Amino acid sequence: MHLPDDLILNAEDEVSIRQHLTLVALAKRPADLVIEVGRLLSVHSRHWLEDQEIVVSGRRIAFVGPRGSYKGEVRARVSYPNLSAVPGFGEVHKHIESTHITPEFEAALVLPRGNTWTCEASHEFANVNGPKNQEFWQKSRLAGSPLKIFIQPGSAVPPSAWEESGGYYGYEEQRDFLAHDMGTVSLDEVMDWPSVWNPENPGYIRMWGMIGATMEMRGVVEGHGSGLIDPHDLSAFAAAGISSDHEVWALEEAWERLSHGIFTELRPFSYDVILPGLIERLTDWSNIAFTTDDRSASETLEKGAADYNVRHAIEYGLAPEIAIQCATINPARHMRIDQWVGSISPGRYADIVLLDDVKTLSIRHVYADGQLVSEGKQFLGPLTAIDWPDWARKTMNIGRVLSADDFAIKAEPDRHTMQAAILRPFHWNEDFLVEALPVVDGLVQRDTERLITKWALVDRYRGDGAVAKMFWTGCGPADPDTALASSVAHDSHNVWCIGSSDAAMAKAVNRLQEIDGGWVLVHKGEVVAEMRFEIGGLMTARSAEAFDIDMQAFYRAAEQVEWMYKPSALNLWKPGFPEFLKFATLTCSPWRWVLVAPSELAPEGFVNVQSGEQHKVVW
């Protein structure tokens, strides 16, 4: 019988598939495959079932029971009597863009590591090309990729009321996303907290429109509660209908979120301060999930994908069965997609991770969509070929060639010094710093001795090449005529550039336009390294291994530069190449004073995103 193609979910096809699976489960129609396993983890009850068989029809499971119990006709049978079967791991919150490889190559990277489904927190590409965002994330699945990508349209499109980007999402957009695609499941992390609680905030109507549309369509509202500690804030956060938070850095933060009914998504870098305490206190782990959030392909090659999140939790003393629940049924239930993923049960996709050792989470094979996709870490599945269109490739619309004058900061006439507003990366202070800087030939100068350099944001969407610039401290190149530019700038993904001379900054940004985005390093007046992210200015269409080779070469070139460094009170960065600066453009809570690309909303780009107050960068 011909079955509908369920690569992209829709209600009509889903009903047909379920009708067919019902008959296969009753042995009234033949099945395609039986997978026999030594034991199987029932994640709903957290116990092991011995000597089981999993009956597959198409991409789905039709029957699960003791080995030899299925009465129907089967076309093929495979047996793994010495292996333990657990469900395919899922990502409750991940930005695939942060791997810097496109979804088809992401699949080849993470499937052998057990990750068979991902809830894509899609405000990165959405800020580059909002109207095409859903189509972008559907392409690899439609081309046959076994990796399921559930789309979470971004609440941060644009990230704040004082920014512009390549997308705009409000009530109508969110309602349509959820109405026309069953694989679009939620509203991605609500980050602009002031626009949620403050009716005077210019983003208030847009944000509540998206929250309302999500609730109307029975979707899930995801959260980003960075800096929210006070019980009044947490109560307001939950009262707003925001269901989850992954910005959890300490044990008490996790505990308070759980106590306020907030589904808590833990990232591995905070396990050391959270997991031991939760293991002591917690008896019910159903409101906990593990999440990757942001991890480059290079780091995934080194550490792992969702398997690393699970394995690392086990190393901290969590029972393997609970750790597996936190990457399978818990996130699937939370995202209301457990009818498709999260367990080895009838009706679900036949996504199965076969372990030869449970305690170390050693993966022997992975099945996805009922097909064998890995042996060890070798990907055996189909590598789908995608001819990415220009709307994905040609996203660097700066619109003109920039010059050193575009990065100059002019002084008032007849001044020898000017007061300057100074920020540092991850500047959460209530106010900005102020320093007196020298004036030469009518231009305000950097001061390398005081670790003060220049930072700029360039609009890459409108085509007018608007540049906002100011002075920063504690990072950047100390070498002369040196600059670093990138099109990865969370969350608007305009171009940022930091440099020791205006000419070097212009050269770096101009070259970045020519390569369609990524990274460019200018050292002592010459372009010495570049890394091309030709898809959206965020990703490259090549394998993780090819990406890593080129990225490591870029790192080696960056090691030749003398970088300024000043320790942070929060210890958020380290000496050397300041890759962390791609997150230093965030405008979500608890950020206050930030530099954004200039627009009518913020002509100089220097704005307090909590209050909307704006200020000159020099005076």
Buried (B, 14 or more C-beta within 10 A) or exposed (E): EEBBEBBEBEEEBBEBBEEBBBBBBEBEBEBBBBBBBBBBBBBEEBEBBEBBBBBBBBBBBBBBBEBEEBEBEBEEEEEBEEBBBBBBBBBBBBBBBBBBBBBBBBBBBBBBBBBBBBBBBBBBBBBBBBEBBBEBBBBBBEBBBBBBBBBBBBBBBBBBBBBBBBBBBBBEBBBBBBEEBBBBBBBBBBBBBBBBBBEEBEBBEBBBBBBBBBEEBEBBBBBBBBBBEEEEBBEBBBEBBBBBBBBBBEBEBBBBBBEBEBBBBBBBEBBEBBBBBBBEEBEEBBBBBBBBBBBBBBBBBEBBBBBBBBBBBBBBEBBBBBBBBBBBBBBBBBBBBBEBBBBBBBBBBBBBBBBBEBEEBEBBBBBBBBBBBBEEEEBBBBEBEBEBEEBBBEBBBBBEEBEBEBBBBEBEEEBEBBBBBBBBBBBEEEEBBEBEBBBEEEBBBBBBEBBBBBBBBBBBBBEEBBBBBBBBBBBBBBBEBBBBBBBBBBBBBBBBBBBBBBBBBBBBBBBBBEBBBBBBBBBBBEBBBBBBBBBBBBBBBBBBBBBBEBBEEBBEBBEEBEBBBEEBEEEEBEEEBBBBBBBBBBBBBBBBBBBBBBBEBBEBBBBBBBEBEBBEBBE
